């Protein structure tokens, strides 16, 4: 199994406001427009530091019923860590054998031009996202 750190997901109430803070205070650059993914019940936008390979994903619920609303209301902005996988199905199987729970099997994601993502969680309850490797700006 080959994994590579892809991005860190942070839950925010307002993507435009959060994006402005990250760009002004920390020097991030906006790497994508705001993207709506109805399957994930979210709006997302990717930011990046000059010279870095790991992205920062700002994630915001798309409605009051969104699964993300609970994370936002708890006040814990760190939402997930995402790794790219050369073979997402094999990686899901291996991570399950290593004790993680698959909470959402691979599905196509709007934010990654149809490449599949999966969600897993481990004993420490840190949410992990996997994304298929691909040849786009948001590799």
N, C-alpha and C positions, 0 to 999 in steps of 0.2 A: 504494500500500500504506500503510495507516494502522496503526501499532503504538503501544501505550501500555504502559509498564512496569507490570506487574501484581504480581509477587512475586519474592522471592529465596528459593530453596530451599536449606535447610541439612540435611545428613544427621546424624542423631543416633542413639545407641543406645537411648535411653529417652525417649520423647516427654514423659511426665509430668515427669520430672526436668528435662529441658531447658526445658520450658514454665515450670516454677517458677523456674528461673534467669533466663530472659528477662523474666518478669513482675516478679520481685523486684529484680533488678539494673538493668534498663534501662527498666522502666515499661511494658512491653508489656501489652496486654489480649488475652485469649483471644477469638477471633472465631468459632470453630467447635468442635464436638466432635472427638474423634479419629475419623477416617474411614478405613475399610479399602477399598482399591481393589485387588482381586485381579488385574486386568489389568496394573496397574503394579507388582505385587508389593510393595505398600507400605501403611503406615499414615501418615496425614498429619494435621496440625493447623495451622490458620492463626492467626496473631497479628497485632496491629496496634498502632502507636503512636497516641495521641490526636492527632487533626488530620492524620494522614498518610493518603495514599491507597494507598501501596504496602504490600502484605502481606509477612509473613515466614512461610514454610512450613517447618514441622518435618517431616522425612521420615525414616521408619524402615523398615528391611527387615521384611517379614512372615514371613520364614523364612530359614534358612541358605542356601537355594538362590536367594534373591532377587538380582536384578541389582545392587541397592543394597549388598549385602554387601561387594563389592570396594571401593566408594567409602568405606564406613565403615571397613574394615580399613586403608586407606591413610592415614587420619587427616586427610583434607582435608575439613573440614566444608562449605565452599561447594560446592554441587552443581550448581545451575543458576540461570539468570536466565529469567524468564517474561514474555512480552509478550502482551497481548490483541490480537487481530486482528479487524477488522470482517468480513473475508472470509478464513477460514483457508486455504481451498484456493488462493486467489489469492496469499496471503502465502507459502505453501510454495513455489509455483512461482517467485515473484519472488526469494525468498531462494536457491533453487537456482540460478537464473540468475546470481545475485551470488556464487556460489562455495561456498555451504553445502551440506552433504550431509544429505539427509533420512534419518534412521535409523529413524523410526517414523511412518508416515502417520497422518492424523487418525483417532482412535478416540474413542468416548464415554468420559467419565471420571466416576466416581462422585463425586469431590470437587467437581465442577462441575455437579451435577444433570443429567448426561447431555450437557452441551455437550462438543464434541470438543476434544481436545488433539493436538498433534503434537510430535515431537522432532527437532531438527536439531543439527548440530555443524559448526564452522568450522575454519579452519586453526589458530587458537589453541587448539583443543580445548576451548573453553568450551561446555558443553552449554546449548542454548537450548530452552525449551518455548514453544509457542504455545497459547493458549486462545481459543476463540471468545468474543467479547463476549456479555454477557448481563445480564439485569436481576435479579440476586440479590444477597444480602449479599456474596458473594465474586465480585463483578464482576471 
